[in-house]
Amino acid sequence: MAKDDKYIPKINDPVFVKGKGLIRYVAAVVDTKRKTVDVRTVLGCHRSYPRRAVVRASDLDESQNAVRVVREATED
């Protein structure tokens, strides 16, 4: 995964949230003052996350997705 802490999502950007599995979200609200991003799925809006926890969906390729799934499945 690219270490791009300077990435500031725009509204409607597809993103992932670190530690939330491979659920694709959409940036709904970007608060640059608080440095948070409200994300949503088709099921509705979720809470704000720190901007550094939001990753551009295009930054994850298939090999990184596989490694992430295995790591999350084996964590206790």
Buried (B, 14 or more C-beta within 10 A) or exposed (E): BEEEEEBEBEEEBEBBBEEEEEEEBBBBEBEEEEEBBBBBEEEEEBEBBEBEBBBBBEBBEEEEEEEBEEEEEEEE
